[in-house]
Amino acid sequence: MCNLTKSTIQTGKKIVERKIRYDSTIVETDCKLLNINEQDIILFHKVLVPFTMKGTQHELTIPKDSYTLAYYWKEKPYNLFIWRDKNGSYLGSYFNIVKNTVIADTIVSFEDLIIDILILPNGEYFILDEDELPVSLNQFEDGFVHQALQTLTNSIKPLLRQTLLKSEKEFSHKDILSTLYVI
């Protein structure tokens, strides 16, 4: 349970992101706290190793020294990563379909439910990893993932637009650079 409040937190405090994959393996990433309230938390993570997100027809490479603004919600079946390059330019975004998000003093934990949505800078988006599901999307997790995916895709453009505008206002590149981002 989250017992942090804005009045008790400090921007830049270390927070661990714990992703529990569907196969029960765990991936932990050290992040820095940007903001928190009762229902959500926003973390910062510098990209130290470049990686490429691949869809069936498109891919997006996130270069070294880029950074992630990561949004986690307790009551939503997804989280969101917004990527910016080292100059602050928007590279793309990524929604994970998740469950059991827990926000605590030093950790954010969630269970990754395989399906993701990759959004390119031009707004095009692609559903990823459906081929990795152990059963059909309609049956997977008793339909929870299918329902979450439908809900998200029905509102993805305004949700992303609103979050991007808010992130640019609240976490400008200049502010990130001066407080958290060291090359």
Long-range contacts (C-beta under 8 A, 24 or more apart in sequence): 1-102, 1-103, 1-104, 2-36, 2-38, 2-41, 2-74, 2-103, 2-104, 2-105, 3-104, 3-105, 4-36, 4-103, 4-105, 5-36, 5-37, 5-38, 6-35, 6-36, 6-37, 9-33, 9-36, 11-35, 11-179, 11-180, 12-179, 12-180, 14-106, 15-41, 15-43, 15-106, 15-107, 15-108, 16-106, 16-107, 16-108, 17-43, 17-45, 17-70, 17-107, 17-108, 17-109, 18-107, 18-108, 18-109, 18-110, 19-109, 19-110, 19-112, 20-109, 20-110, 20-111, 20-112, 21-112, 22-111, 22-112, 22-113, 22-114, 31-70, 31-108, 32-180, 34-69, 34-170, 34-171, 34-180, 35-170, 36-103, 39-73, 39-74, 39-75, 40-71, 40-72, 40-73, 40-74, 40-103, 41-71, 41-72, 41-103, 41-108, 42-69, 42-70, 42-71, 42-72, 42-171, 43-68, 43-69, 43-70, 43-72, 43-108, 44-68, 44-69, 44-70, 44-171, 44-176, 44-180, 44-181, 45-70, 46-181, 47-83, 53-92, 53-94, 53-118, 53-128, 54-128, 55-118, 55-126, 55-128, 56-126, 57-126, 58-118, 58-120, 58-124, 58-126, 60-91, 60-92, 60-118, 60-120, 62-91, 62-92, 65-183, 66-91, 67-176, 67-181, 69-167, 69-171, 71-163, 72-101, 72-103, 72-108, 72-110, 73-101, 74-101, 74-102, 74-103, 76-101, 77-144, 77-147, 77-148, 77-151, 77-152, 78-148, 78-152, 79-110, 80-160, 80-163, 82-163, 82-164, 82-167, 84-173, 84-176, 86-181, 86-183, 87-173, 88-172, 88-173, 88-174, 88-176, 88-177, 90-121, 90-164, 91-121, 92-118, 92-119, 92-120, 92-121, 93-118, 93-119, 93-160, 93-164, 94-118, 94-119, 95-119, 95-152, 95-156, 97-145, 97-148, 97-149, 97-152, 99-141, 99-144, 113-140, 113-141, 113-144, 113-145, 113-148, 114-140, 114-145, 115-140, 115-145, 115-149, 117-149, 117-152, 117-153, 117-156, 119-156, 119-160, 123-157, 123-160, 125-153, 125-156, 127-153
